[in-house]
């Protein structure tokens, strides 16, 4: 049974029409079904459903094993699962940890289109301010599905 | 998402959206009582969904050596 209702599927299809360049969703989970963490299977299924609704060839999914794919874990600096890295022309350091459901589902749609376009959409003043930063910054945003 | 847009804008910034209920040990560590809660470099805490200029201002505090 699909996770997304017909209505949501239609909304997703419409939102993703805004995509220009291809985007990759790299999902970190545990390959062994028996060991797959609680929300890992659902996260993977959700991402695969979303990808199927994007314009042809625009959105691909790569599934990585958090335990076995140590190289990928290192490259994407993923420290917990389920994790999703949204990668466009390059890896911008955009991650989701946990299933992007509820309110965060629209964040995911928004992020995919933004990454696809390759422009942050920030106000010029914000862009100028951010340009002053020349040291590593780690932002963690805690949210809940409702 | 705003934090993700900031990450897009700068190679120095990375941004994680974390589902608090799935990572209770982290929610505990950062004392997440309300969402959204934004934590910048472990030190700066921003509660609630704040407008872009305000979050950018908080972000710039890292330049003042406050983190």
N, CA and C atoms of all chains as a GROMACS GRO file, in nm:
protein
  639
    1UNK      N    1   0.085  -0.119   0.000
    1UNK     CA    2   0.000   0.000   0.000
    1UNK      C    3   0.089   0.125   0.000
    2UNK      N    4   0.061   0.219  -0.090
    2UNK     CA    5   0.147   0.338  -0.092
    2UNK      C    6   0.130   0.424   0.032
    3UNK      N    7   0.235   0.495   0.068
    3UNK     CA    8   0.231   0.583   0.185
    3UNK      C    9   0.158   0.713   0.152
    4UNK      N   10   0.169   0.752   0.024
    4UNK     CA   11   0.110   0.880  -0.016
    4UNK      C   12  -0.028   0.859  -0.077
    5UNK      N   13  -0.124   0.936  -0.032
    5UNK     CA   14  -0.259   0.927  -0.088
    5UNK      C   15  -0.259   0.984  -0.229
    6UNK      N   16  -0.366   0.959  -0.303
    6UNK     CA   17  -0.377   1.012  -0.440
    6UNK      C   18  -0.366   1.163  -0.442
    7UNK      N   19  -0.428   1.224  -0.342
    7UNK     CA   20  -0.427   1.371  -0.334
    7UNK      C   21  -0.284   1.422  -0.315
    8UNK      N   22  -0.211   1.359  -0.220
    8UNK     CA   23  -0.073   1.401  -0.194
    8UNK      C   24   0.015   1.372  -0.316
    9UNK      N   25  -0.008   1.258  -0.379
    9UNK     CA   26   0.070   1.225  -0.499
    9UNK      C   27   0.055   1.335  -0.605
   10UNK      N   28  -0.066   1.383  -0.621
   10UNK     CA   29  -0.092   1.490  -0.719
   10UNK      C   30  -0.018   1.618  -0.678
   11UNK      N   31  -0.020   1.648  -0.548
   11UNK     CA   32   0.049   1.768  -0.497
   11UNK      C   33   0.201   1.757  -0.521
   12UNK      N   34   0.254   1.638  -0.494
   12UNK     CA   35   0.398   1.616  -0.510
   12UNK      C   36   0.437   1.632  -0.657
   13UNK      N   37   0.355   1.571  -0.743
   13UNK     CA   38   0.383   1.579  -0.888
   13UNK      C   39   0.389   1.725  -0.932
   14UNK      N   40   0.295   1.803  -0.881
   14UNK     CA   41   0.287   1.944  -0.919
   14UNK      C   42   0.408   2.020  -0.865
   15UNK      N   43   0.443   1.994  -0.737
   15UNK     CA   44   0.557   2.064  -0.675
   15UNK      C   45   0.686   2.034  -0.751
   16UNK      N   46   0.703   1.907  -0.790
   16UNK     CA   47   0.829   1.866  -0.852
   16UNK      C   48   0.839   1.908  -0.999
   17UNK      N   49   0.730   1.956  -1.054
   17UNK     CA   50   0.736   2.010  -1.191
   17UNK      C   51   0.832   2.128  -1.197
   18UNK      N   52   0.856   2.190  -1.080
   18UNK     CA   53   0.946   2.304  -1.074
   18UNK      C   54   1.093   2.268  -1.083
   19UNK      N   55   1.124   2.138  -1.087
   19UNK     CA   56   1.264   2.094  -1.093
   19UNK      C   57   1.326   2.128  -1.228
   20UNK      N   58   1.454   2.167  -1.225
   20UNK     CA   59   1.527   2.193  -1.350
   20UNK      C   60   1.638   2.090  -1.366
   21UNK      N   61   1.742   2.096  -1.283
   21UNK     CA   62   1.854   2.000  -1.292
   21UNK      C   63   1.824   1.876  -1.207
   22UNK      N   64   1.889   1.763  -1.241
   22UNK     CA   65   1.865   1.640  -1.164
   22UNK      C   66   1.912   1.649  -1.019
   23UNK      N   67   1.844   1.576  -0.934
   23UNK     CA   68   1.876   1.571  -0.790
   23UNK      C   69   1.882   1.424  -0.749
   24UNK      N   70   1.974   1.398  -0.656
   24UNK     CA   71   1.986   1.263  -0.601
   24UNK      C   72   1.944   1.263  -0.455
   25UNK      N   73   1.863   1.167  -0.417
   25UNK     CA   74   1.830   1.148  -0.276
   25UNK      C   75   1.905   1.025  -0.230
   26UNK      N   76   2.000   1.043  -0.141
   26UNK     CA   77   2.079   0.930  -0.093
   26UNK      C   78   2.027   0.892   0.044
   27UNK      N   79   1.970   0.774   0.052
   27UNK     CA   80   1.906   0.728   0.175
   27UNK      C   81   1.997   0.629   0.246
   28UNK      N   82   2.023   0.656   0.373
   28UNK     CA   83   2.103   0.564   0.454
   28UNK      C   84   2.010   0.484   0.544
   29UNK      N   85   2.023   0.351   0.532
   29UNK     CA   86   1.939   0.263   0.609
   29UNK      C   87   2.021   0.141   0.647
   30UNK      N   88   1.955   0.034   0.682
   30UNK     CA   89   2.025  -0.092   0.704
   30UNK      C   90   1.966  -0.191   0.606
   31UNK      N   91   2.052  -0.252   0.524
   31UNK     CA   92   2.005  -0.335   0.414
   31UNK      C   93   1.929  -0.458   0.463
   32UNK      N   94   1.979  -0.519   0.568
   32UNK     CA   95   1.914  -0.640   0.617
   32UNK      C   96   1.775  -0.605   0.671
   33UNK      N   97   1.672  -0.654   0.605
   33UNK     CA   98   1.534  -0.618   0.641
   33UNK      C   99   1.506  -0.644   0.789
   34UNK      N  100   1.558  -0.755   0.836
   34UNK     CA  101   1.529  -0.794   0.974
   34UNK      C  102   1.585  -0.692   1.073
   35UNK      N  103   1.695  -0.628   1.031
   35UNK     CA  104   1.761  -0.535   1.122
   35UNK      C  105   1.726  -0.390   1.093
   36UNK      N  106   1.647  -0.367   0.987
   36UNK     CA  107   1.620  -0.230   0.946
   36UNK      C  108   1.558  -0.152   1.064
   37UNK      N  109   1.615  -0.037   1.092
   37UNK     CA  110   1.569   0.041   1.208
   37UNK      C  111   1.424   0.083   1.190
   38UNK      N  112   1.362   0.120   1.300
   38UNK     CA  113   1.217   0.136   1.302
   38UNK      C  114   1.161   0.217   1.184
   39UNK      N  115   1.213   0.338   1.163
   39UNK     CA  116   1.157   0.421   1.057
   39UNK      C  117   1.236   0.413   0.927
   40UNK      N  118   1.340   0.330   0.923
   40UNK     CA  119   1.426   0.324   0.804
   40UNK      C  120   1.350   0.274   0.681
   41UNK      N  121   1.275   0.166   0.697
   41UNK     CA  122   1.202   0.108   0.586
   41UNK      C  123   1.100   0.206   0.530
   42UNK      N  124   1.030   0.273   0.621
   42UNK     CA  125   0.928   0.369   0.577
   42UNK      C  126   0.991   0.490   0.509
   43UNK      N  127   1.105   0.533   0.561
   43UNK     CA  128   1.175   0.648   0.501
   43UNK      C  129   1.217   0.614   0.358
   44UNK      N  130   1.274   0.495   0.343
   44UNK     CA  131   1.317   0.451   0.210
   44UNK      C  132   1.197   0.442   0.115
   45UNK      N  133   1.089   0.382   0.162
   45UNK     CA  134   0.969   0.367   0.079
   45UNK      C  135   0.913   0.503   0.040
   46UNK      N  136   0.912   0.596   0.135
   46UNK     CA  137   0.859   0.731   0.111
   46UNK      C  138   0.940   0.801   0.002
   47UNK      N  139   1.072   0.794   0.016
   47UNK     CA  140   1.161   0.859  -0.079
   47UNK      C  141   1.145   0.798  -0.219
   48UNK      N  142   1.128   0.666  -0.224
   48UNK     CA  143   1.110   0.600  -0.353
   48UNK      C  144   0.977   0.640  -0.418
   49UNK      N  145   0.875   0.655  -0.336
   49UNK     CA  146   0.745   0.700  -0.391
   49UNK      C  147   0.754   0.841  -0.446
   50UNK      N  148   0.824   0.927  -0.374
   50UNK     CA  149   0.839   1.066  -0.417
   50UNK      C  150   0.916   1.071  -0.550
   51UNK      N  151   1.025   0.994  -0.557
   51UNK     CA  152   1.110   0.996  -0.677
   51UNK      C  153   1.030   0.954  -0.800
   52UNK      N  154   0.939   0.858  -0.781
   52UNK     CA  155   0.859   0.807  -0.893
   52UNK      C  156   0.763   0.914  -0.946
   53UNK      N  157   0.739   1.020  -0.868
   53UNK     CA  158   0.644   1.122  -0.908
   53UNK      C  159   0.711   1.243  -0.975
   54UNK      N  160   0.844   1.242  -0.977
   54UNK     CA  161   0.918   1.354  -1.035
   54UNK      C  162   0.922   1.341  -1.188
   55UNK      N  163   0.946   1.452  -1.257
   55UNK     CA  164   0.962   1.443  -1.403
   55UNK      C  165   1.071   1.340  -1.436
   56UNK      N  166   1.053   1.268  -1.547
   56UNK     CA  167   1.143   1.158  -1.582
   56UNK      C  168   1.290   1.198  -1.575
   57UNK      N  169   1.368   1.118  -1.504
   57UNK     CA  170   1.513   1.137  -1.497
   57UNK      C  171   1.560   1.248  -1.406
   58UNK      N  172   1.468   1.316  -1.340
   58UNK     CA  173   1.508   1.432  -1.258
   58UNK      C  174   1.545   1.394  -1.114
   59UNK      N  175   1.482   1.289  -1.063
   59UNK     CA  176   1.503   1.258  -0.922
   59UNK      C  177   1.536   1.110  -0.906
   60UNK      N  178   1.658   1.082  -0.859
   60UNK     CA  179   1.697   0.942  -0.842
   60UNK      C  180   1.724   0.914  -0.694
   61UNK      N  181   1.711   0.787  -0.659
   61UNK     CA  182   1.732   0.744  -0.521
   61UNK      C  183   1.849   0.648  -0.517
   62UNK      N  184   1.938   0.669  -0.423
   62UNK     CA  185   2.046   0.574  -0.397
   62UNK      C  186   2.029   0.527  -0.253
   63UNK      N  187   2.026   0.396  -0.235
   63UNK     CA  188   2.011   0.342  -0.100
   63UNK      C  189   2.147   0.293  -0.052
   64UNK      N  190   2.188   0.342   0.064
   64UNK     CA  191   2.316   0.303   0.122
   64UNK      C  192   2.294   0.231   0.254
   65UNK      N  193   2.382   0.139   0.281
   65UNK     CA  194   2.375   0.066   0.408
   65UNK      C  195   2.466   0.135   0.509
   66UNK      N  196   2.407   0.178   0.618
   66UNK     CA  197   2.480   0.254   0.720
   66UNK      C  198   2.597   0.174   0.777
   67UNK      N  199   2.582   0.042   0.781
   67UNK     CA  200   2.687  -0.043   0.839
   67UNK      C  201   2.791  -0.083   0.734
   68UNK      N  202   2.743  -0.124   0.617
   68UNK     CA  203   2.834  -0.180   0.515
   68UNK      C  204   2.900  -0.074   0.428
   69UNK      N  205   2.827   0.033   0.393
   69UNK     CA  206   2.880   0.133   0.301
   69UNK      C  207   2.959   0.241   0.376
   70UNK      N  208   3.069   0.199   0.436
   70UNK     CA  209   3.145   0.291   0.520
   70UNK      C  210   3.199   0.411   0.442
   71UNK      N  211   3.232   0.388   0.313
   71UNK     CA  212   3.285   0.498   0.232
   71UNK      C  213   3.179   0.607   0.217
   72UNK      N  214   3.057   0.567   0.187
   72UNK     CA  215   2.948   0.664   0.169
   72UNK      C  216   2.916   0.734   0.301
   73UNK      N  217   2.919   0.661   0.410
   73UNK     CA  218   2.892   0.719   0.542
   73UNK      C  219   2.995   0.828   0.571
   74UNK      N  220   3.120   0.799   0.532
   74UNK     CA  221   3.229   0.895   0.552
   74UNK      C  222   3.211   1.018   0.464
   75UNK      N  223   3.184   0.995   0.336
   75UNK     CA  224   3.170   1.105   0.240
   75UNK      C  225   3.056   1.199   0.280
   76UNK      N  226   2.943   1.142   0.318
   76UNK     CA  227   2.826   1.224   0.348
   76UNK      C  228   2.815   1.258   0.498
   77UNK      N  229   2.913   1.213   0.575
   77UNK     CA  230   2.918   1.245   0.719
   77UNK      C  231   2.785   1.221   0.789
   78UNK      N  232   2.732   1.103   0.766
   78UNK     CA  233   2.604   1.065   0.827
   78UNK      C  234   2.634   0.992   0.957
   79UNK      N  235   2.569   1.034   1.067
   79UNK     CA  236   2.602   0.973   1.196
   79UNK      C  237   2.485   0.901   1.262
   80UNK      N  238   2.372   0.896   1.195
   80UNK     CA  239   2.257   0.822   1.248
   80UNK      C  240   2.162   0.791   1.133
   81UNK      N  241   2.070   0.699   1.156
   81UNK     CA  242   1.974   0.663   1.051
   81UNK      C  243   1.833   0.654   1.108
   82UNK      N  244   1.731   0.671   1.021
   82UNK     CA  245   1.741   0.694   0.877
   82UNK      C  246   1.791   0.835   0.845
   83UNK      N  247   1.868   0.844   0.736
   83UNK     CA  248   1.919   0.972   0.693
   83UNK      C  249   1.895   0.988   0.543
   84UNK      N  250   1.870   1.113   0.502
   84UNK     CA  251   1.857   1.143   0.359
   84UNK      C  252   1.950   1.261   0.329
   85UNK      N  253   2.035   1.244   0.229
   85UNK     CA  254   2.116   1.356   0.180
   85UNK      C  255   2.054   1.399   0.048
   86UNK      N  256   2.033   1.530   0.034
   86UNK     CA  257   1.977   1.582  -0.091
   86UNK      C  258   2.091   1.645  -0.168
   87UNK      N  259   2.126   1.582  -0.279
   87UNK     CA  260   2.246   1.624  -0.352
   87UNK      C  261   2.209   1.669  -0.493
   88UNK      N  262   2.255   1.788  -0.529
   88UNK     CA  263   2.228   1.841  -0.662
   88UNK      C  264   2.358   1.851  -0.740
   89UNK      N  265   2.387   1.970  -0.794
   89UNK     CA  266   2.510   1.993  -0.869
   89UNK      C  267   2.630   1.957  -0.780
   90UNK      N  268   2.611   1.972  -0.650
   90UNK     CA  269   2.711   1.927  -0.552
   90UNK      C  270   2.639   1.893  -0.422
   91UNK      N  271   2.715   1.846  -0.325
   91UNK     CA  272   2.656   1.819  -0.194
   91UNK      C  273   2.664   1.946  -0.111
   92UNK      N  274   2.549   2.003  -0.083
   92UNK     CA  275   2.544   2.129  -0.009
   92UNK      C  276   2.545   2.109   0.143
   93UNK      N  277   2.542   1.984   0.186
   93UNK     CA  278   2.537   1.959   0.330
   93UNK      C  279   2.395   1.959   0.385
   94UNK      N  280   2.301   1.923   0.302
   94UNK     CA  281   2.159   1.920   0.342
   94UNK      C  282   2.119   1.778   0.380
   95UNK      N  283   2.074   1.762   0.504
   95UNK     CA  284   2.038   1.628   0.554
   95UNK      C  285   1.905   1.629   0.626
   96UNK      N  286   1.835   1.518   0.614
   96UNK     CA  287   1.718   1.491   0.698
   96UNK      C  288   1.750   1.368   0.780
   97UNK      N  289   1.728   1.375   0.910
   97UNK     CA  290   1.742   1.256   0.996
   97UNK      C  291   1.604   1.222   1.051
   98UNK      N  292   1.564   1.098   1.030
   98UNK     CA  293   1.429   1.058   1.066
   98UNK      C  294   1.339   1.076   0.946
   99UNK      N  295   1.221   1.019   0.954
   99UNK     CA  296   1.131   1.025   0.838
   99UNK      C  297   1.075   1.167   0.820
  100UNK      N  298   1.088   1.221   0.698
  100UNK     CA  299   1.032   1.355   0.674
  100UNK      C  300   0.882   1.344   0.648
  101UNK      N  301   0.807   1.330   0.756
  101UNK     CA  302   0.662   1.317   0.744
  101UNK      C  303   0.596   1.444   0.795
  102UNK      N  304   0.467   1.454   0.776
  102UNK     CA  305   0.393   1.569   0.825
  102UNK      C  306   0.448   1.699   0.771
  103UNK      N  307   0.472   1.792   0.861
  103UNK     CA  308   0.518   1.925   0.823
  103UNK      C  309   0.650   1.916   0.745
  104UNK      N  310   0.737   1.824   0.786
  104UNK     CA  311   0.868   1.814   0.721
  104UNK      C  312   0.861   1.760   0.578
  105UNK      N  313   0.747   1.700   0.546
  105UNK     CA  314   0.733   1.651   0.409
  105UNK      C  315   0.735   1.767   0.310
  106UNK      N  316   0.671   1.877   0.346
  106UNK     CA  317   0.673   1.992   0.256
  106UNK      C  318   0.812   2.056   0.252
  107UNK      N  319   0.886   2.046   0.364
  107UNK     CA  320   1.026   2.094   0.363
  107UNK      C  321   1.107   2.013   0.261
  108UNK      N  322   1.082   1.882   0.259
  108UNK     CA  323   1.155   1.795   0.167
  108UNK      C  324   1.126   1.835   0.022
  109UNK      N  325   0.998   1.858  -0.009
  109UNK     CA  326   0.960   1.898  -0.146
  109UNK      C  327   1.029   2.029  -0.184
  110UNK      N  328   1.021   2.124  -0.090
  110UNK     CA  329   1.080   2.256  -0.110
  110UNK      C  330   1.231   2.244  -0.134
  111UNK      N  331   1.296   2.161  -0.052
  111UNK     CA  332   1.441   2.142  -0.064
  111UNK      C  333   1.479   2.081  -0.199
  112UNK      N  334   1.403   1.981  -0.242
  112UNK     CA  335   1.435   1.914  -0.369
  112UNK      C  336   1.433   2.014  -0.484
  113UNK      N  337   1.328   2.097  -0.486
  113UNK     CA  338   1.315   2.194  -0.595
  113UNK      C  339   1.424   2.301  -0.586
  114UNK      N  340   1.453   2.345  -0.462
  114UNK     CA  341   1.555   2.448  -0.442
  114UNK      C  342   1.692   2.396  -0.487
  115UNK      N  343   1.726   2.274  -0.447
  115UNK     CA  344   1.855   2.214  -0.484
  115UNK      C  345   1.861   2.194  -0.635
  116UNK      N  346   1.750   2.154  -0.693
  116UNK     CA  347   1.744   2.134  -0.837
  116UNK      C  348   1.775   2.263  -0.912
  117UNK      N  349   1.719   2.373  -0.862
  117UNK     CA  350   1.741   2.503  -0.927
  117UNK      C  351   1.881   2.558  -0.900
  118UNK      N  352   1.944   2.507  -0.793
  118UNK     CA  353   2.081   2.548  -0.762
  118UNK      C  354   2.092   2.688  -0.705
  119UNK      N  355   1.979   2.744  -0.661
  119UNK     CA  356   1.982   2.878  -0.600
  119UNK      C  357   1.910   2.874  -0.467
  120UNK      N  358   1.974   2.933  -0.365
  120UNK     CA  359   1.918   2.925  -0.230
  120UNK      C  360   1.788   3.002  -0.215
  121UNK      N  361   1.770   3.106  -0.296
  121UNK     CA  362   1.651   3.188  -0.284
  121UNK      C  363   1.652   3.280  -0.163
  122UNK      N  364   1.767   3.290  -0.095
  122UNK     CA  365   1.778   3.380   0.020
  122UNK      C  366   1.778   3.525  -0.028
  123UNK      N  367   1.734   3.614   0.060
  123UNK     CA  368   1.735   3.758   0.028
  123UNK      C  369   1.880   3.803   0.007
  124UNK      N  370   1.902   3.903  -0.079
  124UNK     CA  371   2.039   3.951  -0.104
  124UNK      C  372   2.113   3.987   0.025
  125UNK      N  373   2.045   4.046   0.121
  125UNK     CA  374   2.110   4.084   0.248
  125UNK      C  375   2.158   3.959   0.322
  126UNK      N  376   2.078   3.853   0.319
  126UNK     CA  377   2.116   3.728   0.384
  126UNK      C  378   2.236   3.666   0.312
  127UNK      N  379   2.233   3.670   0.182
  127UNK     CA  380   2.344   3.615   0.104
  127UNK      C  381   2.474   3.686   0.138
  128UNK      N  382   2.466   3.819   0.149
  128UNK     CA  383   2.585   3.900   0.180
  128UNK      C  384   2.636   3.865   0.320
  129UNK      N  385   2.543   3.846   0.414
  129UNK     CA  386   2.581   3.813   0.552
  129UNK      C  387   2.647   3.676   0.558
  130UNK      N  388   2.587   3.581   0.492
  130UNK     CA  389   2.638   3.443   0.492
  130UNK      C  390   2.776   3.436   0.426
  131UNK      N  391   2.800   3.523   0.331
  131UNK     CA  392   2.929   3.524   0.261
  131UNK      C  393   3.044   3.561   0.354
  132UNK      N  394   3.011   3.623   0.468
  132UNK     CA  395   3.116   3.660   0.564
  132UNK      C  396   3.165   3.542   0.646
  133UNK      N  397   3.091   3.433   0.642
  133UNK     CA  398   3.127   3.317   0.723
  133UNK      C  399   3.239   3.236   0.656
  134UNK      N  400   3.344   3.211   0.733
  134UNK     CA  401   3.455   3.135   0.677
  134UNK      C  402   3.507   3.036   0.781
  135UNK      N  403   3.414   2.977   0.853
  135UNK     CA  404   3.447   2.873   0.951
  135UNK      C  405   3.330   2.774   0.950
  136UNK      N  406   3.358   2.650   0.987
  136UNK     CA  407   3.252   2.550   0.980
  136UNK      C  408   3.134   2.584   1.072
  137UNK      N  409   3.016   2.574   1.017
  137UNK     CA  410   2.893   2.598   1.093
  137UNK      C  411   2.802   2.476   1.077
  138UNK      N  412   2.756   2.426   1.191
  138UNK     CA  413   2.666   2.311   1.190
  138UNK      C  414   2.532   2.354   1.247
  139UNK      N  415   2.430   2.351   1.166
  139UNK     CA  416   2.295   2.389   1.211
  139UNK      C  417   2.213   2.262   1.228
  140UNK      N  418   2.153   2.246   1.346
  140UNK     CA  419   2.063   2.132   1.369
  140UNK      C  420   1.925   2.187   1.401
  141UNK      N  421   1.827   2.147   1.324
  141UNK     CA  422   1.691   2.192   1.348
  141UNK      C  423   1.608   2.073   1.394
  142UNK      N  424   1.556   2.083   1.515
  142UNK     CA  425   1.472   1.976   1.568
  142UNK      C  426   1.327   2.005   1.537
  143UNK      N  427   1.259   1.900   1.490
  143UNK     CA  428   1.120   1.916   1.453
  143UNK      C  429   1.043   1.791   1.492
  144UNK      N  430   0.913   1.796   1.480
  144UNK     CA  431   0.831   1.676   1.500
  144UNK      C  432   0.732   1.670   1.384
  145UNK      N  433   0.677   1.551   1.356
  145UNK     CA  434   0.592   1.538   1.238
  145UNK      C  435   0.464   1.620   1.244
  146UNK      N  436   0.418   1.656   1.363
  146UNK     CA  437   0.290   1.726   1.370
  146UNK      C  438   0.306   1.872   1.408
  147UNK      N  439   1.349   2.455   0.327
  147UNK     CA  440   1.367   2.489   0.468
  147UNK      C  441   1.479   2.590   0.484
  148UNK      N  442   1.459   2.688   0.571
  148UNK     CA  443   1.553   2.800   0.582
  148UNK      C  444   1.696   2.756   0.613
  149UNK      N  445   1.713   2.668   0.711
  149UNK     CA  446   1.849   2.623   0.745
  149UNK      C  447   1.914   2.554   0.626
  150UNK      N  448   1.835   2.479   0.550
  150UNK     CA  449   1.889   2.411   0.433
  150UNK      C  450   1.926   2.512   0.323
  151UNK      N  451   1.850   2.620   0.313
  151UNK     CA  452   1.884   2.725   0.215
  151UNK      C  453   2.016   2.792   0.254
  152UNK      N  454   2.038   2.807   0.385
  152UNK     CA  455   2.164   2.866   0.432
  152UNK      C  456   2.280   2.772   0.397
  153UNK      N  457   2.257   2.642   0.412
  153UNK     CA  458   2.361   2.544   0.377
  153UNK      C  459   2.394   2.551   0.229
  154UNK      N  460   2.290   2.577   0.149
  154UNK     CA  461   2.311   2.587   0.004
  154UNK      C  462   2.396   2.706  -0.032
  155UNK      N  463   2.378   2.811   0.047
  155UNK     CA  464   2.443   2.938   0.016
  155UNK      C  465   2.592   2.939   0.050
  156UNK      N  466   2.632   2.854   0.145
  156UNK     CA  467   2.771   2.857   0.189
  156UNK      C  468   2.829   2.717   0.203
  157UNK      N  469   2.951   2.700   0.152
  157UNK     CA  470   3.019   2.571   0.166
  157UNK      C  471   3.058   2.542   0.310
  158UNK      N  472   3.056   2.647   0.393
  158UNK     CA  473   3.095   2.630   0.534
  158UNK      C  474   2.980   2.578   0.620
  159UNK      N  475   2.860   2.593   0.568
  159UNK     CA  476   2.742   2.557   0.648
  159UNK      C  477   2.684   2.423   0.606
  160UNK      N  478   2.657   2.339   0.707
  160UNK     CA  479   2.578   2.218   0.682
  160UNK      C  480   2.459   2.221   0.777
  161UNK      N  481   2.349   2.166   0.731
  161UNK     CA  482   2.225   2.178   0.809
  161UNK      C  483   2.150   2.046   0.814
  162UNK      N  484   2.118   2.005   0.936
  162UNK     CA  485   2.043   1.882   0.958
  162UNK      C  486   1.903   1.913   1.007
  163UNK      N  487   1.806   1.850   0.945
  163UNK     CA  488   1.671   1.851   1.001
  163UNK      C  489   1.658   1.720   1.077
  164UNK      N  490   1.625   1.728   1.204
  164UNK     CA  491   1.621   1.607   1.286
  164UNK      C  492   1.481   1.586   1.343
  165UNK      N  493   1.427   1.468   1.319
  165UNK     CA  494   1.295   1.436   1.372
  165UNK      C  495   1.316   1.398   1.520
  166UNK      N  496   1.274   1.488   1.608
  166UNK     CA  497   1.308   1.477   1.750
  166UNK      C  498   1.259   1.347   1.816
  167UNK      N  499   1.140   1.302   1.778
  167UNK     CA  500   1.086   1.184   1.847
  167UNK      C  501   1.162   1.056   1.811
  168UNK      N  502   1.228   1.056   1.693
  168UNK     CA  503   1.304   0.937   1.654
  168UNK      C  504   1.444   0.932   1.716
  169UNK      N  505   1.488   1.048   1.765
  169UNK     CA  506   1.622   1.054   1.826
  169UNK      C  507   1.611   1.115   1.966
  170UNK      N  508   1.546   1.041   2.055
  170UNK     CA  509   1.520   1.096   2.190
  170UNK      C  510   1.647   1.132   2.266
  171UNK      N  511   1.756   1.059   2.241
  171UNK     CA  512   1.880   1.090   2.312
  171UNK      C  513   1.932   1.228   2.273
  172UNK      N  514   1.912   1.266   2.145
  172UNK     CA  515   1.954   1.399   2.100
  172UNK      C  516   1.858   1.506   2.153
  173UNK      N  517   1.729   1.474   2.148
  173UNK     CA  518   1.628   1.568   2.197
  173UNK      C  519   1.655   1.598   2.345
  174UNK      N  520   1.699   1.495   2.414
  174UNK     CA  521   1.734   1.507   2.555
  174UNK      C  522   1.858   1.593   2.574
  175UNK      N  523   1.961   1.561   2.496
  175UNK     CA  524   2.089   1.631   2.504
  175UNK      C  525   2.071   1.782   2.482
  176UNK      N  526   1.987   1.817   2.382
  176UNK     CA  527   1.969   1.958   2.349
  176UNK      C  528   1.846   2.018   2.418
  177UNK      N  529   1.787   1.940   2.509
  177UNK     CA  530   1.672   1.988   2.585
  177UNK      C  531   1.564   2.048   2.495
  178UNK      N  532   1.520   1.965   2.402
  178UNK     CA  533   1.416   2.008   2.308
  178UNK      C  534   1.281   1.996   2.377
  179UNK      N  535   1.224   2.108   2.415
  179UNK     CA  536   1.092   2.106   2.479
  179UNK      C  537   0.985   2.155   2.382
  180UNK      N  538   1.026   2.235   2.286
  180UNK     CA  539   0.933   2.282   2.185
  180UNK      C  540   1.001   2.277   2.050
  181UNK      N  541   0.923   2.267   1.944
  181UNK     CA  542   0.981   2.266   1.810
  181UNK      C  543   0.920   2.378   1.726
  182UNK      N  544   0.989   2.425   1.623
  182UNK     CA  545   1.126   2.387   1.594
  182UNK      C  546   1.225   2.450   1.691
  183UNK      N  547   1.333   2.378   1.714
  183UNK     CA  548   1.445   2.433   1.790
  183UNK      C  549   1.567   2.425   1.699
  184UNK      N  550   1.634   2.537   1.682
  184UNK     CA  551   1.753   2.540   1.599
  184UNK      C  552   1.875   2.554   1.689
  185UNK      N  553   1.973   2.466   1.670
  185UNK     CA  554   2.097   2.472   1.746
  185UNK      C  555   2.212   2.495   1.648
  186UNK      N  556   2.285   2.604   1.671
  186UNK     CA  557   2.395   2.639   1.581
  186UNK      C  558   2.528   2.617   1.654
  187UNK      N  559   2.612   2.534   1.596
  187UNK     CA  560   2.743   2.502   1.655
  187UNK      C  561   2.734   2.467   1.804
  188UNK      N  562   2.636   2.391   1.838
  188UNK     CA  563   2.619   2.339   1.975
  188UNK      C  564   2.586   2.446   2.078
  189UNK      N  565   2.599   2.573   2.044
  189UNK     CA  566   2.592   2.679   2.144
  189UNK      C  567   2.472   2.772   2.131
  190UNK      N  568   2.446   2.814   2.009
  190UNK     CA  569   2.339   2.913   1.989
  190UNK      C  570   2.206   2.841   1.974
  191UNK      N  571   2.109   2.880   2.054
  191UNK     CA  572   1.976   2.817   2.047
  191UNK      C  573   1.873   2.917   1.999
  192UNK      N  574   1.797   2.877   1.900
  192UNK     CA  575   1.690   2.963   1.850
  192UNK      C  576   1.560   2.885   1.859
  193UNK      N  577   1.469   2.937   1.939
  193UNK     CA  578   1.342   2.866   1.958
  193UNK      C  579   1.234   2.922   1.867
  194UNK      N  580   1.160   2.832   1.807
  194UNK     CA  581   1.050   2.870   1.720
  194UNK      C  582   1.094   2.894   1.577
  195UNK      N  583   0.995   2.913   1.491
  195UNK     CA  584   1.023   2.941   1.350
  195UNK      C  585   1.044   3.091   1.337
  196UNK      N  586   1.168   3.133   1.320
  196UNK     CA  587   1.197   3.276   1.317
  196UNK      C  588   1.216   3.323   1.173
  197UNK      N  589   1.193   3.452   1.149
  197UNK     CA  590   1.211   3.505   1.014
  197UNK      C  591   1.358   3.498   0.970
  198UNK      N  592   1.377   3.495   0.840
  198UNK     CA  593   1.511   3.480   0.782
  198UNK      C  594   1.615   3.578   0.838
  199UNK      N  595   1.586   3.710   0.845
  199UNK     CA  596   1.690   3.802   0.895
  199UNK      C  597   1.733   3.770   1.038
  200UNK      N  598   1.638   3.721   1.117
  200UNK     CA  599   1.668   3.690   1.257
  200UNK      C  600   1.759   3.568   1.266
  201UNK      N  601   1.730   3.466   1.189
  201UNK     CA  602   1.816   3.347   1.193
  201UNK      C  603   1.956   3.380   1.141
  202UNK      N  604   1.963   3.463   1.039
  202UNK     CA  605   2.093   3.504   0.984
  202UNK      C  606   2.173   3.580   1.091
  203UNK      N  607   2.105   3.666   1.166
  203UNK     CA  608   2.171   3.738   1.276
  203UNK      C  609   2.228   3.643   1.379
  204UNK      N  610   2.151   3.542   1.413
  204UNK     CA  611   2.198   3.441   1.510
  204UNK      C  612   2.320   3.369   1.455
  205UNK      N  613   2.314   3.339   1.326
  205UNK     CA  614   2.422   3.269   1.257
  205UNK      C  615   2.552   3.350   1.262
  206UNK      N  616   2.538   3.481   1.248
  206UNK     CA  617   2.657   3.567   1.244
  206UNK      C  618   2.728   3.574   1.379
  207UNK      N  619   2.659   3.530   1.485
  207UNK     CA  620   2.724   3.528   1.616
  207UNK      C  621   2.846   3.437   1.616
  208UNK      N  622   2.850   3.340   1.525
  208UNK     CA  623   2.966   3.251   1.522
  208UNK      C  624   3.092   3.331   1.486
  209UNK      N  625   3.072   3.444   1.416
  209UNK     CA  626   3.186   3.528   1.378
  209UNK      C  627   3.244   3.602   1.498
  210UNK      N  628   3.162   3.624   1.599
  210UNK     CA  629   3.206   3.697   1.717
  210UNK      C  630   3.277   3.607   1.818
  211UNK      N  631   3.302   3.484   1.776
  211UNK     CA  632   3.371   3.394   1.866
  211UNK      C  633   3.286   3.353   1.984
  212UNK      N  634   3.155   3.359   1.965
  212UNK     CA  635   3.066   3.319   2.073
  212UNK      C  636   3.042   3.169   2.075
  213UNK      N  637   3.099   3.100   1.976
  213UNK     CA  638   3.082   2.954   1.977
  213UNK      C  639   3.217   2.887   1.987
   0.00000   0.00000   0.00000
